[in-house]
Amino acid sequence: MRQRLALTALLVAEYDPAIAFFVDCMGFTLVEDRPQGEGKRWVEVAPPGTDGGGLLLARAADEGQRAAIGKQGGGRVFLFLETDDFDRDHARMAAAGVRFLEIPRREPYGSVAVFEDLCGNRWDLIERT
């Protein structure tokens, strides 16, 4: 038996600013942007070079969902972006306006720095040793 996580739904306020952030600032690929009717869209983004594990950008549909934007990890690091070149991606993302919450640090498991996406969700950018 083989299984994998295909997508993680990430609540966003609006589609277009979220697409711009993930594509322009984080360097993700826009995999799909398909209308679903009544203003809903299927918007999928993924890191370059991946064969899955992308994000489904889901526009919040009600007050409860809007209240959860940026809080899906409960204030903890929620998502982990693994890279093959930490210094390259950290520099590119910082130059594109990604807000890092700490200076890069070297840990026994690799290089890492916490950053926030446009909604306030915390991520680790990590290159494993």
N, C-alpha and C positions, 0 to 999 in steps of 0.2 A: 504494500500500500504506500502511496506517495501523496502527500498533501503539502500545501504551502499557503501562506497568507497572500492573497492577490492584491487587495486594496485595503486601505484604512480610510474611513470617512473622516474628514476634517471639517468642522463647522466654520463657515466664513460669513461675513456680513453681506458681501456682494461678490459676484463671480469675477468681473473684469479686474478689479484691483488685486484679487488673490492670484489670478492667472499672471498678471504683470509681476507680482512679487516672486512667485515661484519660478517663472521662466527667466525674467530679466535679472533678478537679484541672486537667486539661488542656482541658476543655470539648469533648471529642470527642463524636460521636454514636454510640450503639450501633446499628449497622446490622443485625446479626444475632447471635443466640445460639441455636443449634440443637443439640440433643443428637445425638450420632453413635453412641451405644451404648458400653458398657463404660467409662463415665465420661468419654469424650471429647466435646468440644463444638466446633462451628464458631462461633468468636467473632470477629466483624469490627467494628472501630471505625474511624471516619474523622473528620478535622477538619471543622468546620462549613463549609458552602458548597462542598464539593469534589464533583467528579463522578468520583471514583476516587482511587487512590493511598492507600487505607486500609491498616490493619494487620490481619493475622490473628494473634490472640493464641493461641499454640500452647503448651499445657502440656507441659513437658518430660516425656518418656516413659521415659527411662533415665538412668543415671549420666552418660554422655557428654553428653547434652543438658542435664542439670542443671548440669554443670560449665561449660557455655557460656552460661548465663543471665547477662546483664549484660556479656558479653564478646564479643558478636557483631561489634563494631567494632574489636576488638583494642586497646581503650583510647583510640581516636580518636573524634572525633565521627562517629557512625554514621548519624544521621537528621537531616533538616533540615525544620523546620516554618516555612514561609513565611507571613507575616501581612500584612495591609493596614494594621495599626495596632500597631506594636511596643509603644509605651508602654502602651496599653490591655491588650494580652495579657500583657505582662511583669508589670504590676501585678496583674492578675486571677490569674495562675498563681502568683505569689509569695504572694499572700494565701491561696490555696488549699493551700499547703504544698509546691509544687514547689521543689526545691532547685537554685538557680542557683549555679554554681561561680565566677562572676565578676560584676562590675558590668557593666551594659550599656556597650557601646562603639560609637562611630561610626567606620565604616570607609569607604573610598571607594565600596564597593559597597552600603553600607547600614548599618542598625542591627542589632546582633547581641549575643547573650549565650548562653553555654553552660550547659545544665542537664542534670540526670540524671533519668531516669525511675525508677519504683519498683524496678527491677531493677539499676540502675547503668549502663545504656546512656547514652552521651553524645549530646546533641542540640544543634543550633543553633536558637534562635528568631531569625528573621531577617526584616527588612523591607528589601527592595531599594530603592535609590534610583532 
